[in-house]
């Protein structure tokens, strides 16, 4: 049963979605640009609220970096909103058109979902991304953030709603739900009031939403990411890719968790891992990899791997190394432990690259590229609402197109069915 105190919020969100569907593309872009400007103008207010949240979290917590906002990150968020404003609208596209023998004309066109609920943890930037993508795609959004970021989320939604009001638009295009568990339960039970729920966060959160929702869910899975260094891999490329994928930002879902290396290239493992030492990356190495690194990598940053070293999303300056004797064995390891998010191979062998791309089951498969690129903005989508690891409707970075569904428009001249 929907919590009674949430029902009015759901009704307001639905009403706002109906108005959004009527806005022209030019007007939508004007509003997004105003929200972006107000986000930068209100940066100090947002950062002050964010500081309150950060004060309650230990710096050693892997979520600390995700929670933290800075002037630079706010500027990037505003830039992403401006970028979304420049993108073509995903609405009203004719996806298919047919004329039946009786003259009936059938057109399939893209339309908004309506009301989208997003449940997320200590990621305050999500509020901005969700709003901009939902607004551009004609959807109202219900934001259910966690208690870790409650002050940040309140400030962010407050800024967005004020900007909408300044534009003369309904501020209920974005509504923040209370940060408690009861609100999560109410949102998950809101069949008929909410059209789609997207969880962003830990594996535990995603599984909880999937198992308890009565509303359709798109899973944005945890990222357990591998890079396989093939027998034909280039050491310079490999070292740069591994270091970037692991250390660029350790708290994100596209960060590297496990390096899989061909046994024929173990002599190159110290060179491949050398850049990681500058970031104090702790390596959990299997027996053969440990022997190759012993004496060539800081001893205090090298430890024997255990069963738990593989299939773990570290979200920290930690990674594991697994040695294999063939590309087939590498793909078997990936198939066993991957979350089907992002997987990479480093190789100069076109046949190995093609085999890996064809055989590895993941939303994004890279050849000689860092997994850090799994990101809506990097794919040219402007921003993203999450990385889908499922196969129905959307897969990989989800942006404007993935926030639409379609309907059929049927036109005729008095046809009746016999």
Secondary structure, DSSP 8 states (H G I E B T S, - for coil): ---HHHHHHHHHHHHHHHHHTT--HHHHHHHHHHHHHHHHHTHHHHHHHHHHHHHTS-TTSTTHHHH---HHHHHHHHHHHHHHHHS---TT-EEEEEE-TTS-EEEEEEEE-SEEEEEESS-THHHHHHHHHHHHTT-EEEEE--GGGHHHHHHHHHHHHHHHHHTTS-GGGEEE--SSHHHHHHHHT-BTTBSEEEEES-HHHHHHHHHH-SS-EEEE----EEEEE-TT--HHHHHHHHHHHHHS-TTSTTSEEEEEEEGGGGGGHHHHHGGGGGGT-EEEE-HHHHHHHBTTB-GGGEEE--GGGSS----SSEEEEEEESSHHHHHHHHHHH--SSEEEEE-S-HHHHHHHHHH--SSEEEESS-GGG-STTTTTSSS-SEEE-SSSS--EEE-TGGGEEEEEEEE-SS----
